[in-house]
Amino acid sequence: MNIIDAIIIIAVTAVMVLCVRSILLGKTRECDSCDNIGCTARQDGGRCRVAGNMLRHASEALDDQTHKP
């Protein structure tokens, strides 16, 4: 194993640790604002309006990108 292999392994490990950390920290913060505006989707298993809007905007952005020449 040479120095390039070690650098690649260290970089991949660092990125993986940062991704896991981001997921764990994001889990507690993503829906906090929903409870503040009266959203009951988490309690009754309904649909989250914020997530729906986010997906709709992403879909529209992808459609705009695919229709451009």
C-alpha positions in Angstrom: 0.0 0.0 0.0 1.5 3.3 -1.0 0.9 6.8 0.1 -1.8 7.5 -2.5 -3.9 4.6 -1.3 -3.6 5.8 2.3 -4.7 9.3 1.3 -7.7 8.0 -0.6 -8.7 5.7 2.3 -8.4 8.6 4.7 -10.4 10.9 2.5 -13.2 8.4 1.9 -13.4 7.7 5.7 -13.6 11.4 6.5 -16.4 12.0 4.0 -18.3 9.0 5.3 -18.0 10.2 8.9 -19.2 13.7 7.9 -22.2 12.2 6.0 -23.2 10.1 9.0 -22.8 13.0 11.3 -24.9 15.2 9.0 -27.7 12.6 8.9 -27.7 12.1 12.6 -27.8 15.9 13.3 -30.4 16.5 10.6 -32.8 13.9 11.9 -33.7 16.0 14.9 -33.9 19.3 13.1 -35.8 18.6 9.9 -39.4 18.5 11.2 -39.1 20.9 14.1 -40.6 23.8 12.3 -43.6 21.7 11.2 -44.7 21.4 14.8 -44.4 25.1 15.3 -46.9 25.9 12.4 -49.5 23.4 13.5 -48.6 20.5 11.2 -49.9 17.2 12.6 -48.4 15.0 9.9 -45.9 13.4 12.3 -48.5 12.6 14.9 -51.2 11.1 12.6 -49.1 9.7 9.8 -50.4 12.3 7.2 -48.5 14.0 4.5 -45.9 16.7 5.3 -46.7 19.9 3.3 -43.1 21.1 3.5 -41.7 17.8 2.1 -44.4 17.9 -0.6 -43.4 21.4 -1.6 -39.7 20.5 -1.6 -40.3 17.5 -3.9 -42.6 19.5 -6.2 -39.9 22.3 -6.6 -37.2 19.7 -7.2 -39.4 18.0 -9.9 -40.1 21.3 -11.5 -36.4 22.2 -11.5 -35.5 18.8 -13.1 -38.2 19.3 -15.8 -36.8 22.8 -16.6 -33.3 21.3 -17.0 -34.4 18.5 -19.3 -36.4 20.8 -21.6 -33.5 23.1 -22.3 -31.7 22.5 -25.6 
